[in-house]
Amino acid sequence: MYITYQDGADAVSKKLGSTIVLLGTVTAAQTFDLSSYDGYKTFALGTNIIGYVSGSYNADTGVLTVNASRVSGSVTVSGYGWVEDSGHHRTGNGEMTGTASLNYPKQVFLVY
C-alpha cells in the first residue's frame, strides 16, 4: 500500500476513513505492543501494518516484531600517501578493498 498526499496525514485519514499512526522509525530489531489499539486481534501485516520490510505479528498478544534491514556491498578506498622506510621516503598510490554494511531505517505505520 502506497500513499501519496499533499495536505498532510489528517487529510489522508479522512479520505481513507482510518486512523494512521506512525509506530516508529526502525533501524534495529524492535517490538511494538499494539494490544492497546481497538481491533488489534484482526490486524495483519501489509494490511494494517505497513512500511516494514520483514517481521511478524502475533494477533493473540498484539506484539509486532520488526526485523532490522541491512544493506551491504564491496567498498574500495584508494589514495596517495607516503611511508618512511629505513630513512627512505617512499610515495605512491594505494588501494584497499573490503565489505561495508549498515542497517537502514524504515518507518512502520499502523492503519486501523
C-alpha positions as CSV (number, residue, x, y, z in Angstrom):
1,M,0.0,0.0,0.0
2,Y,1.5,3.3,-1.0
3,I,0.1,6.7,0.0
4,T,0.9,10.0,-1.7
5,Y,-0.6,13.1,-0.2
6,Q,-0.2,16.9,-0.3
7,D,-2.4,18.1,2.6
8,G,-0.9,16.1,5.4
9,A,-1.8,12.9,7.2
10,D,-5.0,14.2,8.6
11,A,-6.4,14.7,5.1
12,V,-5.4,11.1,4.2
13,S,-7.0,9.6,7.3
14,K,-10.3,11.4,6.5
15,K,-10.2,10.1,2.9
16,L,-9.4,6.5,4.0
17,G,-11.8,6.5,6.9
18,S,-9.0,5.2,9.0
19,T,-6.5,6.3,11.6
20,I,-2.9,6.3,10.7
21,V,-0.3,6.0,13.4
22,L,3.5,6.2,12.9
23,L,4.7,3.5,15.2
24,G,8.3,4.4,14.8
25,T,11.4,4.6,12.6
26,V,13.2,1.3,13.0
27,T,16.9,0.8,12.5
28,A,17.4,-2.3,14.6
29,A,15.2,-5.3,15.5
30,Q,12.3,-3.9,17.6
31,T,9.0,-5.0,19.0
32,F,5.8,-2.9,19.4
33,D,2.8,-3.7,21.6
34,L,-0.3,-3.0,19.7
35,S,-2.8,-4.5,22.2
36,S,-4.0,-1.1,23.3
37,Y,-5.4,-0.4,19.8
38,D,-9.0,-1.3,19.0
39,G,-9.3,-4.4,16.8
40,Y,-5.7,-5.5,17.3
41,K,-6.7,-9.1,17.0
42,T,-7.7,-8.5,13.4
43,F,-4.6,-6.6,12.3
44,A,-2.4,-8.1,9.6
45,L,1.0,-7.4,8.0
46,G,0.7,-5.5,4.8
47,T,-3.0,-4.5,5.5
48,N,-2.9,-2.7,8.8
49,I,0.8,-2.7,9.4
50,I,2.7,-1.2,6.6
51,G,6.2,0.1,5.8
52,Y,8.0,-2.9,7.4
53,V,10.4,-5.0,5.3
54,S,10.3,-8.2,7.3
55,G,8.7,-9.2,10.6
56,S,5.9,-11.0,12.3
57,Y,2.7,-10.1,14.1
58,N,1.0,-12.2,16.9
59,A,-2.7,-11.3,16.7
60,D,-3.4,-13.0,20.1
61,T,-0.9,-10.9,22.0
62,G,-0.8,-7.8,19.8
63,V,3.0,-7.9,19.6
64,L,4.6,-6.8,16.3
65,T,8.2,-7.8,15.7
66,V,10.1,-5.8,13.1
67,N,13.4,-7.2,11.8
68,A,16.4,-5.0,11.1
69,S,17.0,-4.3,7.4
70,R,20.6,-4.3,6.3
71,V,22.4,-3.4,3.0
72,S,26.0,-4.4,2.3
73,G,28.4,-4.2,-0.6
74,S,32.0,-4.0,-1.6
75,V,33.9,-0.8,-0.9
76,T,37.2,0.2,-2.4
77,V,39.2,3.1,-0.9
78,S,42.2,4.4,-2.9
79,G,44.5,7.3,-2.2
80,Y,48.0,8.7,-2.4
81,G,50.4,8.5,0.5
82,W,53.9,8.1,1.8
83,V,55.8,5.9,4.2
84,E,59.2,6.3,5.8
85,D,61.3,3.1,5.3
86,S,64.8,2.9,6.8
87,G,65.4,6.6,6.1
88,H,63.9,6.4,2.6
89,H,60.8,8.5,1.9
90,R,58.6,6.4,-0.3
91,T,55.5,7.8,-2.0
92,G,52.8,6.1,-4.1
93,N,49.2,5.2,-4.6
94,G,47.5,2.6,-2.5
95,E,44.2,0.8,-2.6
96,M,42.2,-1.2,0.0
97,T,39.0,-3.2,-0.6
98,G,36.5,-4.5,1.9
99,T,32.9,-5.1,2.7
100,A,30.7,-2.4,4.4
101,S,27.2,-2.9,5.7
102,L,24.7,-0.8,7.6
103,N,21.2,-1.0,8.9
104,Y,18.9,1.3,7.1
105,P,15.9,3.0,8.8
106,K,12.3,2.4,7.8
107,Q,9.1,3.9,9.1
108,V,6.4,1.5,10.3
109,F,2.8,2.6,10.2
110,L,-0.4,1.3,11.7
111,V,-3.7,1.9,9.7
112,Y,-6.9,0.9,11.6
